[in-house]
Amino acid sequence: MIGTPWKSVFALVVAGLSLCSVAKAQELKLNECPPAVQSTIQSNGQGGTLTELKLVDRDGGTFYVAEIGLPENRDMKLYIAPDGTLVRSRKEIDFRETPAKVRSTVLSLMPAGSTVTDVDVDTTEGVTIYVVEFKVSEQLERKITMNAEGAVMSEHDKTRRSK
């Protein structure tokens, strides 16, 4: 029976470690990627400038992450499988570019005097969500994640530290 508690502890440690994902990243140049990955970056980069490209190993899978600088100090990230499949994209947009239902939901949740500080549109496997951040006060920021119909999926407050 003495071995049983150790087996339980070992199982808990292994389970805990499996929940922690460790990612390894290697910086690359565009010409060091497979042609299919290069093509996906070029066709989805919206004419922006490739600012960083990494090969990432995570949870036993490999993918490429391309960071692209867009006009008006915006950015975009593309997550690409080795075969060139675009798995996910995340792009910074202007609040006015969000669907009317998203804007309506955000405006209904923003207290008077709040200002939108960041908006991202995230598309993963064909599902699009919007992540809108706004400043409620000097000490409080709020992040709302919603679908294209304006339904809130999550809402988080973040307290800013005074400088």
N, C-alpha and C positions, 0 to 999 in steps of 0.2 A: 504493500500500500504506500510505502514511502515514495515510490517513483511517480505515483499518480499526481500529487500536487505539482511536481516539476513539469510534468507533461502539460498540465493546465496552464502554468505560467509560460512555458515555451509557446503553447498555442496562442495565448494572448499577445505575446511579443510579436510573433510572426504575423498575426492578424493586424496588429497595430502598424507594423512596418509596411504591410501591403497597402494600407490606407494612405500612407505617405507616398506621393509620387515624386520621384526624383527625375529631373530633366537634365540632360546633357546637351549643350549647344555648341555648334562649330560654325564660325563665321565663314562665309563663302563669297565668291564673286559669281556674277550671273553665268559666265561661261563655264563655271565648274559644276553647274547643275545639269541634270538630264535635259535633252531637248524639249521634252513634253512640259517640264516645269518652267523652262525659259519661255515657252510659248504661252503658258497660262499667265505668267507674270506680265508679259507684253500685252496680251489681249485683255487683261482685266485691270491693268495699271492706270487706266484713264488718262494717259499722257503725262502722268506724274514722274517724279524722279525717284529711282530706287535708292533708298538711303541706308538700308541694312538688309542683309540676307543671311539667314541661319538655317543650318540643318539641325533639327532637334530630335533627340531620342527620348521618348517618354512612354512609360508603361508598356515597354516592349514594342512600341510602334515608332516609325520614323516619318517625319514630315518636314516641309520647308516653310519658314515664316519669312515673308517679304514685307518690309516696311517701306511705304511709298509716301513721299512728300507730295502734297497736292497744293494748288494755288490757295491763296488766302490763309496761309499757315495751318492748313488742315492736313490730316494724315489718314492713312489707310493701312491695314494689315491684311495680308492674304495668307491663309493656311492651306498648303498644297500637299497632296499625297505624292509619293515618288512617281506615280504613273501620270501625273499632271492634273489629276482631278482636284478642282477647287472645293475644299471641304468647308471652309468658313471664310467670311470676309467681315471686317469691322472697319467702318468708315465714319470719320467725323463729318457732320453735316450742320447746316444752319437750321435753327429751330423752324423757320418758315418752310423748310423742305419736308418736314414731317407731314404725314397724312392729317387731314382736318380732325379726325376723331382723336388722334394722339394729342394734337395741340389743344383741343377742347378739354380733354381729361387733365392734362398738365395745368392748364390755366385755372381749372376748377379746384385744383389741389394746392396751388401756389398762394400763400398768404400775401396780402397787399404789401407792396414794397419789395417783393422777391424779384430776383433776376436770374434768368437762365444762363448758366456758365458753360455747359458742354452738352452736346447731343451726339450720340453715336447710333448708327444703324448697323445691326449685326445680323448676318444671314448665315445660318448653319444648316446644311442639308435641306435647303429650300424653305426653311422657316425663318421669317424675319421678325426681329424684335427691335424696340427702340429703348435706349437708355438715356434718360434726360436727368441732368444734374442742375440744381439751382441753389442759389445762395439765399437762405431765409434771413440770416443776420450775420454780423461779423463773426459770430461764434458757431453758427449752425449751417450745415449744408445738407441737402436732401437729394437722394438718388432714387428715381422711379424707373422701373423696368416694365414695359408693357408691349402687348402685341399690336399689330397694325390696326386693329379695331378699337384701340384705346383702352382695352381691359388691363388693369394693373396686375402684374404678375408678382412684383415685389416692390417694397418701399423701405429705404434705409436712411437713417439720419446719421450724420457724422459731425461730431463736435470738433471745431477747429481750436487749436491751441493759440493762446495769445503770444505774440512775439515780444 
